[in-house]
Amino acid sequence: MSRHFDAIIIGTGQAGPSLAARFAAAGMTVAIIERHKFGGTCVNTGCIPTKTLVASAYAAHVARRGAEYGFVGNGDVRVDMKRVKARKDEVSGRSNKGVEEWLLGLKNCTVIQGHARFQSPHTVVVNDEVLQADKVFINVGGRASVPAMPGIHEAPFLTNSSMMDIDFLPEHLVIVGGSYVGLEFGQMYRRFGSEVTIVEKGPRPIGREDEDVSDAVREILEMEGIGIRTNAKCISLSKRDSRIAVGMECDEGPPEVVGTHVLLAVGRTPNTDDLGLDRAGVATDQRGYIIVDDQLQTNVPGIWALGDCNGRGAFTHTSYNDYEIVADNLLDSAHRRVSDRIQAYALFTDPPLGRCGMTDAEVRKSGRAALVTKLPMSAVNRAVEKGETQGFIKISVDAETKHIMGAAILGIGGDEVVHVLLDVMYARAPYTVVQRAMHIHPTVAEYLPTVFSKLEPFP
Ligand SMILES: Cc1cc2nc3c(=O)[nH]c(=O)nc-3n(C[C@H](O)[C@H](O)[C@H](O)COP(=O)(O)OP(=O)(O)OC[C@H]3O[C@@H](n4cnc5c(N)ncnc54)[C@H](O)[C@@H]3O)c2cc1C
C-alpha cells in the first residue's frame, strides 16, 4: 500500500518548509519528511544558535571594555556558560518549535518524521511506509565533515552540532579549521574566557578571501589573544592523559598544541550518502553534491535538489533563494535561475565581514579594467563614536560600466551596510547612484560616497 502526493519534500531545512507552504497553499498535496530536528542546520546547530552565542560573547567583550566607555563594572567579567547555553537554547528552540508548528498547521500538508530513502525515482520509503509523488524535492542539507586524519578514532572531538550541548568553559579549545565556522567559534570562546588556538592547514585563515581581508581578521583575533597556527601539514589528534594533542608540523612554532577540547571545523559533507540516490538514478559529483541545472532540476525529470546538498551555495539565504527559484518557476512560470544571483555572505566575527560580488582575485581573473577604493574604518565617524574602528571598506568597480564588481566591508555594521551595494548591483545601476544619494548621518553607509570618491586603477 502506498500513499500518493503531488509533491514529496525530504528535509525541513531552509527551503523545504517554505516550499511545502507554497505548494499546499496552491492546492497541491504535500508530504514533508524530517528525520531529526525541524528547521535543520540553521535553526538547530548553525546560524541561529551561533549568532545567539556570538551576541553573548560580544556583550562580555564590551563589558570588559567598560572603563574605555566610562563606566566601572567588575573588571573581572566571568561568563556563566549554563546561562549562555540556556539563552541559546531558548532562541533556537523557539525557531525549531515555530517551524514544527507551522508545518503541522498547514492544510494539504502531511508531516512525517523519519529517515527518507528513494526506492525508485518517484517512490520514497519512510518508516516502512511507501510514498509516491510525481515531483520530489530534496533538501537534506549537510553535516560537519570528519576527515580521516590520524588519531580521529582515538581522541574525542566536537563538531558544530555537539558544541551546542556545551554548558561549561573549555579550558583550552583547539579548533581545527580556520574558515568561517572555526573563526566564529574561536572568537566566541575566547571572549567567554577559554584559551583558544586555531589550526589552519592553509597559509592564512579564510583563504578564499582577499589577503588583506584575511590578514586584518587574523590581526583582530590575535589581538584578542587567540593563537592562530597556519600551514599546518598532516594534522593529527592524540590523547594525552585528560588532554588532546593536535599535531601539525607547522613551519614555525612547536609541532603540536595540547588542549582540553578539540573542535573540528573543516567543512561540510552533504547528507546524500544514505538517501538511496542510486535507486532514483540521481547523479552526484565526486564529493556527493547532487548535480543540478540552473533551475535546480537534477538529471532525473521530476526531482529537484535545493540548499546545501546541491553544492550551489552553503548559506541559509542561498537555500531560501533556491526555494524561491523552484516555487516561482513551477507555480508562476517565472524562469528564475541560480546564475542570476550575486554572491553575498557574512562572517559573523566582531567586527563582521560583509561580502558581495567578486574578490580581488576574481576581479583580476575577469580581465575587466577595474578601479578599487579602500577606506579604513578609523575614518568613519560612527565607528569612532562607538569605539569600534577595526577593519576597512573596500569596493571594486568596472572602469567602463561603473558597475560594482565586488566589496568587502570588514567593520562595524559591515554585514548590513554591504546590502546597499548588493541592491545596487541587482538593480544593475552604476556606483554613482550610491555616490549621489543622500545618506543618514552618522552611519557607516554615509561614507560609501566618500569611499567611491577615492577610486584608483586596480593594482
Ligand atoms: C556553525 C554554522 C554556522 C552557520 N552560520 C550561518 C550564517 O550565519 N548564515 C548563513 O546564511 N548560513 C550559515 N550556516 C549555513 C546554514 O546553516 C546552511 O546553509 C542552511 O542551514 C541551509 O541548509 P539546507 O536548507 O540546505 O538544509 P539543512 O538546514 O541542513 O536541513 C536539512 C534537513 O534535512 C534533514 N534530513 C537529512 N537527510 C534526511 C533524510 N534522508 N530524511 C529525512 N530528513 C533528512 C536533516 O535532518 C535536516 O533537518 C551555518 C552553518 C553552520 C554549520
PDBQT file of the ligand as one rigid body, heavy atoms in Angstrom, charges set to zero:
ROOT
HETATM    1  C1  LIG A 501      28.082  26.571  12.653  1.00  0.00    +0.000 C 
HETATM    2  C2  LIG A 501      27.358  27.070  11.439  1.00  0.00    +0.000 A 
HETATM    3  C3  LIG A 501      27.012  28.402  11.342  1.00  0.00    +0.000 A 
HETATM    4  C4  LIG A 501      26.339  28.863  10.232  1.00  0.00    +0.000 A 
HETATM    5  N1  LIG A 501      26.041  30.198  10.161  1.00  0.00    +0.000 NA
HETATM    6  C5  LIG A 501      25.402  30.676   9.077  1.00  0.00    +0.000 A 
HETATM    7  C6  LIG A 501      25.062  32.056   8.973  1.00  0.00    +0.000 A 
HETATM    8  O1  LIG A 501      25.340  32.836   9.879  1.00  0.00    +0.000 OA
HETATM    9  N2  LIG A 501      24.411  32.484   7.864  1.00  0.00    +0.000 N 
HETATM   10  C7  LIG A 501      24.084  31.631   6.848  1.00  0.00    +0.000 A 
HETATM   11  O2  LIG A 501      23.497  32.065   5.861  1.00  0.00    +0.000 OA
HETATM   12  N3  LIG A 501      24.397  30.322   6.905  1.00  0.00    +0.000 NA
HETATM   13  C8  LIG A 501      25.037  29.827   7.988  1.00  0.00    +0.000 A 
HETATM   14  N4  LIG A 501      25.332  28.492   8.058  1.00  0.00    +0.000 N 
HETATM   15  C9  LIG A 501      24.924  27.597   6.941  1.00  0.00    +0.000 C 
HETATM   16  C10 LIG A 501      23.439  27.261   7.044  1.00  0.00    +0.000 C 
HETATM   17  O3  LIG A 501      23.161  26.734   8.315  1.00  0.00    +0.000 OA
HETATM   18  C11 LIG A 501      23.003  26.277   5.957  1.00  0.00    +0.000 C 
HETATM   19  O4  LIG A 501      23.486  26.751   4.735  1.00  0.00    +0.000 OA
HETATM   20  C12 LIG A 501      21.485  26.224   5.918  1.00  0.00    +0.000 C 
HETATM   21  O5  LIG A 501      21.035  25.605   7.093  1.00  0.00    +0.000 OA
HETATM   22  C13 LIG A 501      20.916  25.582   4.659  1.00  0.00    +0.000 C 
HETATM   23  O6  LIG A 501      20.587  24.310   4.879  1.00  0.00    +0.000 OA
HETATM   24  P1  LIG A 501      19.628  23.439   3.962  1.00  0.00    +0.000 P 
HETATM   25  O7  LIG A 501      18.324  24.086   3.691  1.00  0.00    +0.000 OA
HETATM   26  O8  LIG A 501      20.399  23.008   2.805  1.00  0.00    +0.000 OA
HETATM   27  O9  LIG A 501      19.400  22.177   4.907  1.00  0.00    +0.000 OA
HETATM   28  P2  LIG A 501      19.613  21.940   6.433  1.00  0.00    +0.000 P 
HETATM   29  O10 LIG A 501      19.279  23.147   7.223  1.00  0.00    +0.000 OA
HETATM   30  O11 LIG A 501      20.933  21.329   6.653  1.00  0.00    +0.000 OA
HETATM   31  O12 LIG A 501      18.453  20.895   6.732  1.00  0.00    +0.000 OA
HETATM   32  C14 LIG A 501      18.398  19.641   6.145  1.00  0.00    +0.000 C 
HETATM   33  C15 LIG A 501      17.411  18.807   6.924  1.00  0.00    +0.000 C 
HETATM   34  O13 LIG A 501      17.200  17.580   6.239  1.00  0.00    +0.000 OA
HETATM   35  C16 LIG A 501      17.101  16.538   7.188  1.00  0.00    +0.000 C 
HETATM   36  N5  LIG A 501      17.444  15.281   6.525  1.00  0.00    +0.000 N 
HETATM   37  C17 LIG A 501      18.648  14.926   6.003  1.00  0.00    +0.000 A 
HETATM   38  N6  LIG A 501      18.584  13.728   5.422  1.00  0.00    +0.000 NA
HETATM   39  C18 LIG A 501      17.293  13.297   5.575  1.00  0.00    +0.000 A 
HETATM   40  C19 LIG A 501      16.618  12.121   5.189  1.00  0.00    +0.000 A 
HETATM   41  N7  LIG A 501      17.206  11.160   4.486  1.00  0.00    +0.000 N 
HETATM   42  N8  LIG A 501      15.311  12.002   5.534  1.00  0.00    +0.000 NA
HETATM   43  C20 LIG A 501      14.677  12.984   6.225  1.00  0.00    +0.000 A 
HETATM   44  N9  LIG A 501      15.280  14.126   6.597  1.00  0.00    +0.000 NA
HETATM   45  C21 LIG A 501      16.571  14.285   6.272  1.00  0.00    +0.000 A 
HETATM   46  C22 LIG A 501      18.086  16.947   8.275  1.00  0.00    +0.000 C 
HETATM   47  O14 LIG A 501      17.766  16.328   9.498  1.00  0.00    +0.000 OA
HETATM   48  C23 LIG A 501      17.878  18.453   8.313  1.00  0.00    +0.000 C 
HETATM   49  O15 LIG A 501      16.908  18.813   9.261  1.00  0.00    +0.000 OA
HETATM   50  C24 LIG A 501      25.990  27.983   9.172  1.00  0.00    +0.000 A 
HETATM   51  C25 LIG A 501      26.310  26.628   9.277  1.00  0.00    +0.000 A 
HETATM   52  C26 LIG A 501      26.991  26.172  10.385  1.00  0.00    +0.000 A 
HETATM   53  C27 LIG A 501      27.331  24.722  10.462  1.00  0.00    +0.000 C 
ENDROOT
TORSDOF 0
